[in-house]
Amino acid sequence: MATIRDIAEKLGISIGTVSKGLNGGMDISETLRHRILETAVELGYENGRTKKAEHRTLAVFIENMDYEAEDSFGYGIVLGFRKAARRQGWGVTVIPVTPQFQQEHRYESVMLQNQCTGAFLIGFSLSDPWIEQLRSSPVPTVLLDNSVPINPMIGYVGTDSDEGFDMAVSHLAALRHEKIAFLDGSAGSMISDRRMAAYLHSMAGHGLRIDPQLAVYGYFVADAARHHVPGFLSRGATAILCGNDLIAKGVIDCCHALGYSVPEDVSVIGFDDLPIAEKLDPPLTTIRQNRVELGKSACYTLQAMTDHVPVSMSLLRPVFIERASCAIAKPRLAEPCENDPDSVLYRNPDLYQRYSH
């Protein structure tokens, strides 16, 4: 194992300067601190302080997600993580990051600089620079709704999409819906692909015809609805499943703007059960994932990893929340319209082929 002396010899500087660089000393330049941290990672240096239980600190890195407002998706996750860490006597530091920050700072260097034992990554994309570094990282790390294969030090937490979407499709099928559309999140996102697969699998399992033009990728924002809902309605969809509650809000607003009533003409189901869900008009039927419990699960997974128990995946059970946005199907004739370029047929043809027969 490398020592502070090894780092000092490698860089040709004093042991004291290396110590300042590793421990947040203020009287050295950021350039030199960066070189010290990078060299420490390259040589395999480990901070002995972080190995002691009484000094353990966990990092929560957040990208592209609000976590400070109580009604935001990230708030409950961070709260749950803090609660579980506090019970174990561990500290938590929350660090918002950007793709540019990841380009400029190596993951393990940031962990070393903040003297953190493990980390929870929320809101990251599989194309982010740090994700590639995680493939070989020895740092215990948990990802929300993302996964890095093979590395036993990387875990995954999320909510069971298969179970959630099957409850939703079962509910709609009992209301005699057959043309059920799905407006997903962003194409290329692991959680979007998992939810699309869950939708296709459940439709096939219920013997319902899968129309690829009713299975579409959008974005995890309300504005995605206006680009795709008119096509769904023209094709005769009587119900629309949504990748999250924000999309569902956009769907309801779009239906109203086009002169359709929810749920009399169109049933709508969301995913997440954000605080806004019960405040919508009508209150939204949705698939609840308990965000506080997700945060706790991430902390428990990190604890297992630091105790050398490799945990691959932890999935929470969803809960189906029935409110007033679904009703008995009101079939209508489909109208000719152009194909949607964001259809699963074009965005993820292999996935579609798996369930189309």
C-alpha positions in Angstrom: 0.0 0.0 0.0 1.4 3.4 -0.9 2.3 5.9 1.8 2.5 9.7 2.0 6.2 9.4 1.6 5.8 7.5 -1.7 3.6 10.3 -3.0 6.1 12.9 -1.9 9.0 11.0 -3.6 7.0 10.6 -6.8 6.2 14.3 -7.1 9.5 15.6 -5.6 7.8 17.5 -2.8 7.8 17.4 1.0 5.7 15.0 3.1 4.1 18.0 4.8 3.0 19.4 1.4 1.5 16.0 0.5 -0.4 15.9 3.8 -1.8 19.4 3.2 -3.0 18.3 -0.2 -4.7 15.2 1.1 -6.3 16.9 4.1 -7.6 20.2 2.7 -4.8 22.5 3.7 -5.4 26.0 2.5 -1.8 27.2 1.8 -1.2 25.2 -1.4 -2.4 25.9 -4.9 -5.4 24.0 -6.4 -3.1 22.8 -9.2 -0.7 21.2 -6.8 -3.6 19.7 -4.7 -5.0 18.2 -7.9 -1.6 16.6 -8.7 -1.2 15.2 -5.2 -4.7 13.7 -5.3 -4.2 12.2 -8.8 -0.9 10.7 -7.8 -2.3 9.3 -4.6 -5.0 7.5 -6.6 -2.5 6.2 -9.2 -0.3 4.8 -6.5 -3.2 3.2 -4.6 -3.0 5.3 -1.5 -5.8 4.9 1.1 -6.5 7.3 3.9 -6.4 5.3 7.1 -8.7 7.8 8.8 -11.7 6.8 6.6 -11.3 3.2 7.5 -12.1 3.9 11.2 -15.8 3.6 11.8 -15.9 6.7 14.0 -14.6 8.8 11.1 -16.5 7.3 8.2 -18.2 9.8 5.9 -20.3 8.9 2.9 -20.7 11.1 -0.2 -23.9 11.7 -2.1 -23.2 13.0 -5.6 -26.1 14.5 -7.4 -26.4 15.5 -11.1 -29.3 17.1 -12.9 -31.8 16.6 -10.0 -33.4 18.9 -7.5 -33.0 17.6 -3.9 -33.6 20.7 -1.7 -37.3 21.3 -2.2 -39.5 19.0 -0.2 -41.7 18.2 -3.2 -38.8 17.3 -5.4 -37.9 13.7 -6.4 -34.4 13.9 -4.9 -35.4 15.3 -1.5 -36.8 12.1 0.0 -33.9 10.0 -1.3 -31.3 12.2 0.3 -33.3 12.4 3.5 -33.6 8.6 3.7 -29.9 8.2 3.1 -29.1 10.7 5.8 -31.4 8.9 8.3 -29.8 5.5 7.7 -26.3 6.9 7.9 -27.0 8.8 11.1 -28.2 5.5 12.7 -24.8 4.0 11.8 -23.0 7.0 13.1 -21.7 8.0 9.7 -21.4 11.5 8.3 -22.9 12.5 4.9 -21.6 15.1 2.5 -23.8 16.1 -0.4 -22.0 17.3 -3.5 -23.8 18.5 -6.7 -21.7 17.7 -9.8 -21.8 18.3 -13.6 -20.4 16.4 -16.6 -17.8 19.1 -16.9 -16.7 18.6 -13.2 -16.4 14.9 -13.9 -14.2 15.7 -16.9 -11.9 17.8 -14.8 -11.8 15.7 -11.6 -11.2 12.0 -11.3 -13.8 10.2 -9.2 -11.4 8.5 -6.8 -9.5 11.8 -6.4 -12.7 13.6 -5.3 -13.5 10.7 -2.9 -10.0 11.0 -1.4 -10.1 14.8 -1.1 -13.4 14.6 0.8 -12.1 11.6 2.9 -15.2 9.6 2.0 -15.5 5.8 2.5 -18.3 5.2 -0.1 -20.7 7.1 -2.3 -24.2 7.2 -3.7 -24.7 8.6 -7.2 -28.1 10.1 -8.1 -29.3 11.4 -11.4 -26.3 10.2 -13.4 -26.3 9.1 -17.1 -24.5 6.1 -18.3 -22.6 8.4 -20.7 -21.1 10.4 -17.8 -17.3 10.3 -17.4 -17.4 8.9 -13.9 -19.5 5.9 -15.0 -16.6 4.6 -17.1 -14.2 5.1 -14.3 -16.5 3.0 -12.0 -15.9 -0.1 -14.1 -12.6 -0.6 -12.3 -13.0 1.5 -9.2 -12.3 -0.1 -5.8 -14.5 2.5 -4.0 -17.8 1.2 -2.6 -20.4 3.0 -4.8 -24.1 2.7 -5.2 -26.0 4.0 -8.3 -29.7 4.9 -8.4 -31.4 3.4 -11.5 -28.0 2.7 -13.2 -25.7 -0.3 -13.2 -22.1 -1.1 -13.9 -21.5 -4.8 -14.7 -19.0 -7.1 -13.1 -17.3 -4.7 -10.6 -18.3 -6.1 -7.2 -17.8 -2.7 -5.5 -20.6 -1.1 -7.5 -24.3 -1.7 -6.5 -27.7 -0.7 -7.9 -30.8 0.4 -6.1 -34.2 1.1 -7.6 -37.9 0.1 -7.6 -39.2 -3.0 -9.4 -40.5 -1.7 -12.7 -41.8 -5.1 -13.8 -44.1 -5.4 -10.7 -45.1 -1.7 -10.9 -46.1 -1.7 -14.6 -47.9 -5.1 -14.3 -50.1 -3.6 -11.5 -50.9 -0.6 -13.8 -51.7 -2.7 -16.9 -53.7 -5.1 -14.8 -55.8 -2.2 -13.4 -56.4 -0.8 -16.9 -57.2 -4.2 -18.4 -59.8 -4.7 -15.7 -61.3 -1.4 -16.9 -61.5 -2.9 -20.4 -58.7 -0.8 -21.9 -56.9 -2.5 -24.8 -55.2 0.4 -26.5 -52.8 1.4 -23.8 -50.0 3.9 -24.7 -46.8 4.4 -22.8 -44.8 7.7 -22.8 -41.4 6.9 -21.4 -38.4 9.0 -20.3 -35.3 9.6 -22.4 -34.1 7.0 -24.9 -30.7 5.5 -23.9 -31.4 5.8 -20.2 -31.2 2.5 -18.3 -34.3 3.2 -16.2 -36.2 4.2 -19.4 -35.3 1.0 -21.1 -36.2 -1.0 -18.0 -39.6 0.7 -17.8 -40.2 0.2 -21.5 -39.4 -3.5 -21.2 -41.7 -3.7 -18.2 -44.5 -2.2 -20.2 -44.0 -4.4 -23.2 -43.7 -7.5 -21.1 -46.9 -6.7 -19.2 -48.9 -5.9 -22.3 -47.8 -9.2 -23.9 -48.5 -11.1 -20.6 -52.1 -9.7 -20.6 -52.6 -10.7 -24.3 -52.9 -7.1 -25.4 -51.7 -6.0 -28.8 -48.5 -4.0 -28.8 -48.6 -1.1 -31.2 -45.0 0.3 -31.4 -46.4 3.7 -32.2 -48.0 3.7 -28.8 -44.7 2.9 -27.0 -42.7 6.1 -27.3 -39.6 7.6 -25.6 -39.8 11.3 -24.6 -38.2 13.0 -21.6 -38.8 13.0 -17.9 -40.5 16.4 -18.0 -44.1 17.5 -18.5 -43.4 19.2 -21.8 -42.7 15.8 -23.5 -46.5 15.2 -23.6 -47.4 17.8 -26.2 -45.1 16.1 -28.8 -46.6 12.7 -28.5 -50.1 12.7 -26.9 -51.9 14.0 -30.1 -50.5 11.0 -31.9 -51.6 8.6 -29.1 -55.2 10.0 -29.2 -55.3 9.9 -33.0 -54.4 6.2 -32.9 -57.3 5.5 -30.5 -55.4 5.1 -27.2 -57.9 5.1 -24.3 -55.2 5.0 -21.6 -51.7 6.4 -21.3 -49.1 5.1 -18.9 -46.3 7.6 -18.1 -42.6 7.2 -17.1 -43.1 9.5 -14.1 -45.6 11.9 -12.5 -44.3 15.0 -14.3 -44.9 13.4 -17.7 -48.4 12.4 -16.4 -49.1 16.0 -15.5 -48.2 17.1 -19.0 -50.4 14.3 -20.5 -53.4 15.5 -18.5 -52.9 19.1 -19.4 -52.4 18.1 -23.1 -55.6 16.0 -23.1 -57.6 18.9 -21.6 -56.1 21.3 -24.2 -57.2 19.0 -27.0 -60.8 18.8 -25.6 -60.5 15.3 -24.0 -61.7 14.6 -20.5 -59.6 12.7 -18.0 -60.6 10.0 -17.0 -63.9 9.9 -19.0 -62.2 9.9 -22.4 -58.6 9.0 -21.5 -57.2 7.3 -18.4 -53.8 8.3 -17.1 -51.3 6.6 -14.8 -48.0 8.0 -13.5 -45.0 6.7 -11.7 -43.3 7.9 -8.5 -46.2 9.4 -6.4 -44.6 12.8 -6.1 -46.5 15.3 -3.8 -48.1 16.9 -6.9 -49.8 13.6 -7.9 -52.7 14.0 -5.5 -53.1 17.7 -6.3 -53.6 17.3 -10.0 -57.0 17.6 -11.6 -58.1 14.8 -11.5 -55.8 13.4 -8.7 -53.4 11.0 -10.3 -53.4 7.2 -10.1 -49.7 6.3 -9.9 -47.1 3.7 -9.0 -45.4 4.8 -5.8 -41.7 4.3 -5.2 -40.8 5.1 -1.6 -38.0 7.6 -2.1 -37.0 7.7 1.6 -36.7 3.9 1.6 -34.7 4.1 -1.6 -32.2 6.4 0.2 -32.0 4.0 3.2 -31.5 1.0 0.8 -28.5 2.8 -0.8 -26.9 3.4 2.6 -27.5 -0.2 3.7 -25.9 -1.4 0.4 -22.9 0.7 1.0 -22.6 -0.6 4.5 -22.6 -4.2 3.2 -19.9 -3.3 0.6 -17.6 -1.8 3.2 -18.0 -5.0 5.1 -16.9 -6.9 1.9 -20.4 -8.2 1.1 -20.8 -7.6 -2.7 -24.4 -6.6 -3.4 -25.4 -6.4 -7.1 -28.9 -5.1 -7.1 -31.5 -4.0 -4.5 -35.1 -3.5 -5.7 -37.9 -2.1 -3.6 -41.5 -3.2 -4.1 -43.7 -0.5 -5.7 -47.2 0.3 -4.4 -50.2 1.0 -6.7 -52.0 4.1 -5.6 -55.5 4.4 -7.1 -57.0 7.9 -7.3 -59.4 9.4 -9.9 -57.5 9.5 -13.2 -58.7 6.2 -14.5 -62.2 5.0 -15.7 -63.8 2.3 -17.8 -62.5 2.4 -21.4 -64.4 4.5 -23.9 -63.2 3.1 -27.3 -63.0 5.3 -30.4 -61.8 4.8 -34.0 -58.2 5.4 -34.9 -57.3 8.0 -37.5 -54.5 7.9 -40.0 -51.4 9.7 -38.8 -47.6 9.8 -39.3 -45.3 7.4 -37.4 -43.6 8.7 -34.3 -39.8 8.8 -34.8 -39.4 8.3 -31.0 -41.3 5.0 -31.1 -39.6 2.0 -29.5 -39.6 0.5 -33.1 -37.0 3.0 -34.1 -35.3 3.9 -30.8 -34.9 0.4 -29.4 -35.8 -2.1 -32.2 -34.2 -5.1 -30.4 -36.3 -4.5 -27.3 -39.4 -4.3 -29.4 -38.7 -7.4 -31.4 -38.3 -9.3 -28.1 -42.0 -8.8 -27.3 -43.7 -8.2 -30.7 -44.5 -11.9 -31.5 
